[in-house]
């Protein structure tokens, strides 16, 4: 398997990455059956990165055939933003408005999984923490089961780490579900450590 830059101008590849996002969207498990609108998850956790920071999008591609969709495009990806505050502000200007038009607040039954995602589109959170100056970048990474293990996740992340270091970014952070014990162990093995936060779990890595 090879790590390469994402082809963010290729509609087929973008669709494939949205599919990977959905198929890993339940704490690493397949979330396809959870949502009526299959693209919603990717619109929140993937699309803006491909559109606004394409040079920080990398994919894992086996370049061949196999199970679990192998041979039909990337089996995983990592995307990132150099400056979280600036990225969130740009999303508010350039990403969320069109999505809000396509997905009005009452588009899905109240309290449904799709409704909760639509609420995030209309009222996205912002990151504010005392450690943000030291860990300004953030990332999202997803791998299909066929690509997990064998050091593939590490190679994807280290590719992004190197790109951020080359830009002089001092550190990065990522949020992770406390239920995703396997992912937490993986990140901590790479050197990420828990950062103080009033709720949820955030891990950080110095890059300098």
Secondary structure, 3 states (H helix, E strand, C coil): CEEEECCCCCHHHHHHHHHHHHHCCECCECCHHHCCCCCHHHHHHCHHHHHHCHHHEEEEECCCCCCCCCCCCCCEEEEEECCHHHHHHHHHHHCHHHHHHHCCCCCCCCCCHHHHHHHHHHCCCCCCCCCCCCCCEEEEEEECHHHCCCCHHHHHHHHHHHHHHHCCCCEEEEECCCCCHHHHHHHHHCCCEEECCCCCCEEEEECC
